[in-house]
């Protein structure tokens, strides 16, 4: 009898310990064989094996709430995925490792001993104008390793072969450590496809069970506009990217849009009394029904918006063609909120200078270019002012590539009333 009780106790403690881990180490990674996985809630565990200071984007600078996920590629393809935070204001980062050994324990030991480096990373700071900012791999991204800072939230897609195995370390660095959903854009067969050494674990299965998406086809995307408490908001939606030169507009709180596989659309959202919001969504390559929440933030005095897609040619105040969408979004915001007054702030990419003369002049000219665009479109000049800040507060004080230099050449808008 004592022996039986002892065995029961051991089983209980083992189960309790396993559940407490919640995929927080490489050895307890969730083995995934479905396109959609989640929502997964990190439990606050720290895994120092993926933390390394001053690694320039190769590892987490400081690990907070890690979740490990493992999956095996079912066919030759180009790997892309999305990680969608389920709470507003979440900062989701990831490291993607390729498993080059056939035994789980041996691979994890290499991670622990810092003998492997990830093949893709993204530690970008989320865009403050987008309450729920997704991250992942995309065919439109150009960089494999993304360090901290206001960089692209998507890293470069990865060409993979059938049987390749990967481990994904996802860190939510916010104190609220909200849940996330992972969408893998690969076609899995029905049931597990992992090899014997990488069997599916049932740990926490009831909490994370997700539908199987096994049929190639279109995505039915439902856009849902709400405030932070979940109440629906009627908004002006402008959707672009599905077809060249075409914009779909709707005035509603809920809108359903059908997409073919692997199409990236941009959704501009404007509502009276709220800051404008812009969200990008990439459809998976399998048939899916997806609800995309867009959470709007009320207009507040001194609220600041970085208009990261308003960009300029080097050395002048001439807009790049890619700026038109963001300019139109700002104009719609001003029309929807006729009582709002703004300060348009211009910045330049001029590292190392004393910020006098030319830098201040150019930054003022860039702010004035936005001012002039809005004025020409009918916005009352009394509602606007502009100022140049030169190279103050550069997002990248020491830019290392063209993309970072472009990000420094920016315009911000501050709500003054």
C-alpha angles and dihedrals in degrees: 000000000000090000091052092049090048091053092048090050092050091050091049094049092046092051092045092050092047092051091048090057093059094186092308097141136045090249093055096042116150108251106222128197100162130085093232119047125176164310088248120184116206114224100213096260119154123221110190092187089082097041120095126154121231093009092140094234101321095106139013110282087213123004117221118161110002127189122185122210127181128194140167123224111244098198142004107283147124108277118228129157143171129221110201118195113219096208130058119258097022120154107210119185130176145193120201118204127188113222108228097174128066099228122076095215093050092051093049090049089057089052091048091050091048091240095132132059124202122258092216133019139172122190096157120150109246119251107262090215091061111066093195108036116182125208137192142100122323137181089226095056120096106195127073098196117044116188128202119293137064094321132135112300090217128068128206119287117251128226108227139178134224110279096024111138126211138187119208119200110197121190125192104200096188122101093234089058093200125193125270138200123223119211112192112197096215130102112246124192120241108282130005119336098180121117124251093266090052102047122168115266118216094207111142089351095154091056097051105029109138136183120270115244107196105145122088109230150098127326120234102211119195113198112205119189116201143151121248091276093055099255113142119250126202107232143168108254122196113185121192137168101057091095129013113266095000127118123188114208130194136169104214146095095240126039132171119211128182118218135185116231120294099007119145116211131184118220118200112196125192129173134169111266095015137095112252118256133204122198131182121208130186117200118228122240092246132069109275145161108220131181112205113195117207110196116203125211119216118247109261132180112265092013106152127214124193108213093205095171094057100093136169140212114260114277097001141073095243115126120238112236090249089067095073097085094051092045090053089049092053091048091052089050092054091048093049092049106042093170095056120106121196143194113218110211124198128204135183138205102246110134118188099015125121090243096241134130112345097030094052091044094051093046090052091050090053092051089047090052090061090044090052092048092054093043092051089051091057105267111145110252090220088069093058142058131172137208137180121227099180112206095340115131096006111188088222110031089184106031115197102187143024093265093058091046090052090050090056090054093072146132126226128192123211121196106232098180 
